[in-house]
Amino acid sequence: MPQRRSHQFVASGPQRARSSLDPRRTSQKPKERNLWNWLEPRRGEAGETRKSEVKLVRPGPSLLSGTVEFITIAQLRQTTNETPSEAFFYAQIQDRSEKTTKSGSPYLELTLADATSNFTLKVWSNHSQFTELSELPSGASIRAEGNWSQNQYGIDGKNWRLRPLNESETEDFLRGDPATARKQQEAWDHIITACAALKDPRLLALANKFLEDFGERFRRAAAARRNHHARRGGLIEHVSQMMRTASAISSAYPDLNEDLLLSGVLFHDCGKLWENNYPEAGFAQNINLHGEMMGHIPLGIELVNKLWRDLLESPLSSSWGTLDPPSDLVRLHLLHLIASHHGTREFGSPTLPSTPEAFALHYIDNLDAKYEMLAMAYEANNELAPGILARQFPLPANPITPLRSFD
């Protein structure tokens, strides 16, 4: 099974009419957000430190005997079989439902989720924690430890116990498993480095304001709901890799406006901060009216327009009137990249790519999404025949094991 290659990170006017969604038209109550305030950063999101140290999971004492291995739910699903193995994992209770067997005995179904996957755990009425777990609310973060196996119905547990996570464990859990936390920290650092290297002062100011106002929300968002990078923090992984590809393509095609292309990468999916948003303490995407009724492309255009208007009202824009190309043309080209990045109207773009950077962005986006789907198929390793793996939707065909590079 091929390994994913690692990458070296290289530092590479007048008052406008306000949008109907501009939060300055409405009042905001503490901790209760009006639907029209979606473009305003939450308290605590703006101005936060953009680089933070990666914390690794602290296992803590075992509830069972001896040393117990920490594992993610995805790893649990990949490694367990009919023979039970002892392990523990952190999870969040996404859903808790009370049900009854055919004989009339009550039982619980708990949907447990982490950053990698989820599964349903049945709690029978004779379990020692049945009463305790009956009162546990959805959204609670827990440590699950026991003997885990897998059968035709999914993951099953024996001799298991759950306990709430303490504060430090919860912080570690929300960052994901150590490998994911490290990967996403590297992705975030690369985005910061790439944005800091932008030469156009307007695009640099726009990127900085976006990262300062919405950075924490950006770090939580997924790139999709199912097909690729569909996990908490998946969007920054997607954007970071696209930025590396954009820089490489700009070297091969030097006539491309690299600043514009990198900015297009940064903002192309910024509407997914609402469409594919995760709560500050959770692993279930928040389905909301703005994401469902508008979609991420119109939301992204609205966000960029608002950030641009805010910058026009700040001292940062005092010299923009003399810059070439004209500032409003720069904004229009960036909006075109957001609007056209799906490539066709059939796939949701209101307009078609019409500039070199728009075509480049569309194919860079598509390439990274398809590469991630292939990586998921290779990781699942569901072999139908020698060298032929089960199709990973929406790939058009069954993936084939790739040819190794010549040594």
C-alpha positions in Angstrom: 0.0 0.0 0.0 1.6 3.3 -1.1 2.6 5.9 1.4 1.6 9.5 0.9 4.6 11.7 0.1 5.6 14.3 2.6 6.1 17.8 1.5 8.8 20.3 2.5 7.2 23.6 3.6 8.8 26.5 1.9 8.1 30.1 2.8 7.1 30.8 -0.2 -12.0 54.7 -1.8 -15.4 55.8 -1.3 -17.9 54.5 1.2 -19.6 51.3 -0.1 -23.3 50.3 0.5 -23.4 47.7 3.2 -24.8 44.2 2.6 -28.1 43.2 4.0 -26.1 40.6 6.0 -23.7 43.2 7.5 -23.8 42.6 11.3 -23.5 46.3 12.0 -27.2 46.6 11.0 -28.2 44.5 14.0 -27.6 44.2 17.6 -26.0 41.1 19.2 -26.9 39.5 22.5 -24.1 37.9 24.5 -23.8 34.1 23.6 -26.9 34.3 21.4 -26.3 35.0 17.8 -28.8 36.5 15.4 -29.1 34.7 12.1 -27.9 37.8 10.3 -24.7 38.0 12.3 -23.0 35.1 10.6 -20.3 37.2 9.1 -19.2 38.6 12.4 -16.3 36.7 14.1 -17.3 35.2 17.4 -15.8 36.6 20.6 -12.5 35.0 21.2 -11.9 34.1 17.5 -10.5 37.4 16.3 -6.9 38.2 17.2 -6.1 34.8 18.7 -2.6 33.5 18.3 -2.4 31.8 15.0 0.3 29.3 15.9 -0.2 27.0 18.8 1.8 24.1 20.1 0.5 20.6 19.2 -0.6 18.8 22.3 -0.3 15.0 22.3 -2.9 12.7 24.0 -2.1 11.9 27.6 -3.3 8.3 28.1 -3.8 8.4 31.8 -4.3 5.4 34.1 -6.0 2.3 32.8 -9.5 1.4 34.0 -8.6 -2.2 33.2 -5.4 -4.2 34.1 -2.0 -3.4 32.6 -1.1 -1.0 29.7 -3.9 -0.2 27.3 -3.3 1.2 23.8 -4.8 4.5 22.7 -6.5 4.2 19.3 -8.8 6.3 17.1 -12.2 5.0 16.0 -10.9 4.7 12.4 -8.0 2.6 13.7 -10.3 0.5 15.8 -12.4 -0.2 12.7 -9.4 -1.0 10.6 -7.5 -3.3 13.1 -10.2 -5.2 15.0 -11.6 -8.5 14.0 -13.6 -11.3 15.6 -11.0 -11.7 18.4 -11.4 -9.0 21.0 -8.5 -6.7 21.7 -8.0 -4.3 24.6 -7.8 -0.6 23.8 -9.2 2.8 24.7 -10.3 5.8 22.7 -11.7 9.2 23.2 -15.1 10.0 21.7 -18.1 12.3 21.8 -21.6 11.1 22.2 -23.2 12.4 19.0 -26.6 10.8 19.8 -28.2 8.9 22.6 -31.5 7.1 22.0 -33.6 4.8 24.3 -35.0 1.7 22.7 -36.7 -1.5 23.7 -36.0 -5.1 22.7 -38.7 -7.5 21.4 -39.0 -8.9 24.9 -39.6 -5.4 26.3 -36.3 -4.8 28.0 -34.9 -1.2 27.6 -31.5 -0.5 26.1 -29.5 2.5 24.8 -27.9 3.2 21.5 -24.9 5.6 21.8 -23.4 7.1 18.6 -19.7 7.6 19.5 -17.6 9.8 17.2 -14.1 11.3 17.0 -12.3 13.2 14.3 -11.8 10.0 12.2 -15.1 8.0 12.3 -18.1 6.9 14.4 -20.0 3.8 15.4 -23.0 2.8 17.5 -22.6 1.2 20.9 -25.5 -0.7 22.5 -25.9 -0.5 26.2 -28.0 -3.3 27.6 -30.1 -2.8 30.7 -27.9 -5.2 32.7 -24.7 -3.2 32.1 -23.4 -1.6 35.3 -23.4 1.9 33.8 -26.9 1.7 32.2 -28.5 4.1 34.6 -25.6 6.5 34.6 -25.4 6.6 30.8 -29.2 7.0 30.5 -28.7 10.5 32.0 -25.6 11.4 29.9 -26.4 14.2 27.5 -25.6 14.2 23.8 -22.3 16.1 23.2 -20.6 14.7 26.3 -16.9 13.8 25.7 -15.9 10.4 27.1 -13.1 7.9 27.4 -14.1 4.4 26.3 -12.0 1.5 27.4 -12.6 -2.2 27.0 -12.2 -5.3 24.8 -13.3 -4.5 21.2 -14.1 -6.7 18.3 -15.8 -6.4 14.9 -18.4 -8.6 13.3 -20.8 -8.3 10.4 -22.8 -5.7 12.3 -19.9 -3.4 13.1 -17.8 -2.7 16.2 -18.8 -4.5 19.4 -17.4 -4.1 23.0 -17.1 -6.3 26.0 -16.1 -5.5 29.6 -16.1 -1.9 28.6 -16.5 1.2 30.7 -17.0 4.9 29.9 -15.9 7.9 31.9 -16.1 11.7 31.3 -12.9 13.4 30.0 -11.3 16.0 32.2 -10.5 19.5 30.9 -7.0 18.7 29.5 -8.1 15.5 27.9 -11.0 17.3 26.2 -8.5 19.9 24.8 -6.4 17.0 23.4 -9.4 15.2 22.0 -10.7 18.2 20.1 -7.3 18.5 18.4 -7.6 15.0 17.1 -5.2 12.1 17.5 -1.5 13.0 17.6 -0.9 12.3 14.0 -3.9 14.4 12.8 -3.1 17.2 15.2 0.5 17.4 14.0 -0.6 17.2 10.3 -3.2 20.0 10.8 -0.7 22.2 12.7 1.8 21.9 9.8 -1.0 22.7 7.4 -2.0 25.8 9.4 1.7 27.0 9.7 2.1 26.6 5.9 -1.0 28.7 5.2 0.3 31.4 7.5 3.7 31.4 5.7 2.2 31.4 2.3 -0.2 34.3 3.1 2.6 36.3 4.7 4.6 36.1 1.4 1.9 37.7 -0.7 3.3 40.8 -2.5 0.1 42.6 -3.4 -0.7 44.7 -0.3 -4.5 44.4 -0.9 -4.5 40.6 -1.0 -2.1 40.5 1.9 -4.4 42.7 4.0 -7.4 40.7 3.0 -5.8 37.4 3.9 -4.6 38.7 7.2 -8.0 40.0 8.2 -9.6 36.7 7.2 -7.2 34.7 9.3 -7.4 37.1 12.3 -11.2 37.4 12.3 -12.1 33.8 11.3 -9.0 31.7 11.9 -10.3 29.5 14.6 -13.5 28.8 12.7 -11.4 28.1 9.6 -9.3 25.6 11.5 -12.4 23.6 12.6 -14.2 23.5 9.2 -14.4 20.5 6.9 -13.7 20.6 3.2 -16.7 18.5 2.4 -19.5 16.5 4.1 -18.6 13.1 2.6 -16.3 12.9 -0.3 -12.9 14.3 0.7 -11.3 15.9 3.8 -14.7 15.4 5.4 -13.5 15.9 9.0 -12.9 18.5 11.6 -9.9 20.5 10.3 -10.1 19.0 6.9 -10.4 22.3 5.1 -7.0 23.6 6.2 -5.4 20.3 5.1 -7.1 20.8 1.7 -6.1 24.5 1.3 -2.5 24.0 2.5 -1.9 21.2 -0.1 -3.6 23.3 -2.8 -1.3 26.2 -2.0 1.8 24.0 -2.5 0.4 22.9 -5.8 -0.4 26.4 -6.8 3.1 27.6 -6.1 4.6 24.7 -8.1 2.3 25.4 -11.1 3.2 29.1 -10.9 6.8 28.2 -11.3 5.9 26.1 -14.4 3.7 28.8 -15.8 5.3 32.1 -14.8 2.7 34.2 -16.5 0.2 33.2 -13.8 -0.5 35.8 -11.1 0.7 33.8 -8.1 -0.6 36.2 -5.5 -4.1 36.0 -7.1 -4.0 32.2 -7.4 -2.9 31.7 -3.8 -5.6 34.1 -2.6 -8.1 32.2 -4.7 -7.0 29.0 -3.0 -7.3 30.6 0.4 -10.8 31.9 -0.2 -12.3 29.4 -2.7 -14.0 27.4 0.0 -14.3 30.1 2.7 -18.1 29.8 2.6 -17.6 26.3 4.1 -16.8 27.9 7.4 -20.7 28.1 7.5 -21.7 25.3 5.2 -19.4 22.6 6.8 -18.9 24.2 10.2 -18.0 22.3 13.4 -18.9 23.6 16.9 -16.0 24.7 19.1 -16.4 21.4 21.1 -17.8 18.8 18.8 -17.4 16.4 15.9 -20.8 16.7 14.2 -21.2 19.4 11.5 -23.7 22.0 12.3 -26.4 22.1 9.6 -27.7 25.6 9.3 -29.9 27.8 7.2 -27.1 29.8 5.5 -25.3 26.7 4.3 -28.4 25.0 3.1 -30.2 27.9 1.5 -27.1 29.6 -0.1 -24.2 27.2 -0.4 -20.6 27.9 0.1 -19.9 29.8 -3.2 -22.4 32.7 -2.6 -21.4 32.8 1.1 -17.7 33.0 0.1 -18.4 35.9 -2.3 -20.4 37.7 0.4 -17.6 37.2 3.0 -14.8 38.5 0.7 -17.0 41.6 -0.2 -17.6 42.3 3.5 -13.9 42.0 4.4 -12.9 44.2 1.5 -15.4 46.9 2.5 -14.1 46.8 6.1 -10.6 47.2 4.8 -11.7 50.2 2.7 -12.8 51.9 5.9 -9.4 51.3 7.6 -6.1 53.1 7.2 -4.6 50.1 5.4 -6.4 51.2 2.2 -5.1 54.7 2.2 -2.7 54.0 -0.7 -4.9 51.6 -2.7 -6.2 54.3 -5.0 -2.8 54.7 -6.7 -1.9 51.0 -7.1 -1.9 49.1 -10.4 -3.8 47.0 -11.3 -6.8 48.9 -9.9 -8.0 47.7 -6.5 -11.6 47.0 -7.6 -10.3 44.9 -10.5 -8.2 42.8 -8.1 -11.3 42.2 -6.0 -13.4 41.3 -9.1 -10.8 38.8 -10.3 -10.7 37.2 -6.8 -14.5 36.9 -6.8 -14.4 35.3 -10.2 -12.1 32.6 -8.9 -14.5 31.8 -6.0 -17.5 31.9 -8.3 -16.0 29.6 -11.0 -13.9 27.1 -9.1 -16.3 24.2 -9.5 -15.7 24.5 -13.3 -19.2 24.0 -14.6 -22.7 25.3 -13.8 -23.7 21.6 -13.5 -21.6 21.4 -10.4 -22.7 24.6 -8.8 -20.6 27.4 -10.3 -22.7 30.4 -11.3 -20.1 31.3 -13.9 -17.4 29.4 -15.9 -13.6 29.9 -15.6 -12.5 32.8 -17.8 -8.9 33.6 -16.7 -5.7 31.5 -16.4 -5.9 31.6 -12.6 -9.5 30.5 -12.6 -8.7 27.4 -14.8 -5.7 26.7 -12.6 -7.7 26.9 -9.4 -10.4 24.6 -10.7 -8.0 21.9 -11.7 -5.8 22.2 -8.5 -9.0 21.9 -6.4 -10.2 18.8 -8.4 -6.7 17.2 -8.3 -6.4 17.5 -4.5 -9.9 16.2 -3.9 -9.4 13.2 -6.2 -6.0 12.4 -4.7 -7.5 12.4 -1.2 -10.2 10.0 -2.4 -7.6 7.7 -3.8 -5.6 7.9 -0.5 -8.8 6.9 1.4 -9.3 3.9 -0.9 -5.7 2.8 -0.5 -5.9 3.2 3.3 -9.2 1.2 3.4 -7.4 -1.5 1.3 -10.6 -3.2 0.4 -9.2 -5.4 -2.3 -11.6 -6.9 -4.9 -8.8 -8.7 -6.8 -5.0 -8.4 -6.8 -4.2 -4.8 -7.4 -7.9 -3.7 -7.7 -9.5 -1.9 -4.8 -13.2 -1.1 -4.1 -14.4 2.2 -5.6 -14.3 5.2 -3.3 -17.3 7.3 -4.3 -17.4 9.6 -6.3 -14.3 8.3 -8.1 -15.4 7.1 -11.6 -13.8 3.6 -11.3 -12.2 1.1 -9.0 -8.8 2.4 -7.9 -5.8 0.4 -9.0 -2.7 0.0 -6.8 -0.2 2.6 -8.2 3.2 1.7 -9.7 6.1 2.1 -7.3 8.7 4.6 -8.3 11.9 3.2 -9.7 14.7 3.2 -7.1 
